[in-house]
Amino acid sequence: MKIYWIRAQAPRRVLALAKHLGIEAELVEKDVVTGELKAPDYVALNPNMKVPTLVDGDLVLWESSAIMAHLCIKAGSDMWPAQNPAEQVEVLRWLSWNDCHWSPAVGPFYFEHIVKATFGIGAPDRESLRKKAPDLLKCAEVLDGHLENRTYVACGRLTIADFQLASMANYWRESEMPLEPFPHIARWIDELKRIPAWADPWPTEAAAQSGRAQHA
Ligand SMILES: N[C@@H](CCC(=O)N[C@@H](CS)C(=O)NCC(=O)O)C(=O)O
């Protein structure tokens, strides 16, 4: 199995899950700056020219939530509730909410502060973020209310929904997301950071260079 990745939030959640589940895979780092995601051999795998992409035998899969479900099925993990249709619907609800609402709300903050710093593409444009705050506050109220009496987002346990929703919010303090009024979100994020694979999902330098699945 191969997983293509860069140092960014969507591949981060897939790498964290693979590490958490102890899945053996060849972790292939791509260089976005030199255009490796636009190279014909990569575009043939993922026409979106994005990461993550998983190749498992004949299966080529993109979209991190689908990849995470696949990894759970392979590992027999109920972080994707393959055996329970009602729980699947519950996880799917939060994956959909993430992609349609939460991710667009937290994304601009993550981009301005984390992506720009990671790839050296300029200083954060804080002025542009002021206009984004109302959308974030609206979504944060929904999530914070949901988490008030829950440790995790769905099914009363850790699922791929947590990894999906937390991958940008994980950096809420560094990204200056205005989430101080939402203590249940902060507590949930801090709780996830206690999971070793979530806290440090990145392959070791040597493993990344050799393309072997080794984690720090
Ligand atoms: N919805 C996709 C998002 C994929 C995505 O946007 N990946 C970003 C990294 S977080 C990427 O490949 N960016 C490189 C580029 O756009 O050139 C998923 O969850 O897999």
The ligand as a MOL file (V3000), in Angstrom:
LIG
                    3D

  0  0  0     0  0            999 V3000
M  V30 BEGIN CTAB
M  V30 COUNTS 20 19 0 0 0
M  V30 BEGIN ATOM
M  V30 1 N -11.0440 17.0360 0.2180 0
M  V30 2 C -9.6790 16.5740 -0.0020 0
M  V30 3 C -8.7500 17.7650 0.1590 0
M  V30 4 C -7.4250 17.5140 -0.5340 0
M  V30 5 C -6.5760 18.7690 -0.4750 0
M  V30 6 O -7.0740 19.9030 -0.6240 0
M  V30 7 N -5.2810 18.5720 -0.2760 0
M  V30 8 C -4.3740 19.6950 -0.2040 0
M  V30 9 C -3.5350 19.5770 1.0550 0
M  V30 10 S -4.5260 19.7790 2.5080 0
M  V30 11 C -3.4460 19.6970 -1.3870 0
M  V30 12 O -3.1770 18.6650 -1.9630 0
M  V30 13 N -2.9220 20.8620 -1.7480 0
M  V30 14 C -1.9500 20.9870 -2.7820 0
M  V30 15 C -2.3870 21.8620 -3.9160 0
M  V30 16 O -3.5570 22.2750 -3.9450 0
M  V30 17 O -1.5440 22.1500 -4.7770 0
M  V30 18 C -9.3390 15.4720 0.9920 0
M  V30 19 O -9.9050 15.4880 2.1010 0
M  V30 20 O -8.5200 14.6030 0.6730 0
M  V30 END ATOM
M  V30 BEGIN BOND
M  V30 1 1 1 2
M  V30 2 1 2 3
M  V30 3 1 2 18
M  V30 4 1 3 4
M  V30 5 1 4 5
M  V30 6 2 5 6
M  V30 7 1 5 7
M  V30 8 1 7 8
M  V30 9 1 8 9
M  V30 10 1 8 11
M  V30 11 1 9 10
M  V30 12 2 11 12
M  V30 13 1 11 13
M  V30 14 1 13 14
M  V30 15 1 14 15
M  V30 16 2 15 16
M  V30 17 1 15 17
M  V30 18 2 18 19
M  V30 19 1 18 20
M  V30 END BOND
M  V30 END CTAB
M  END
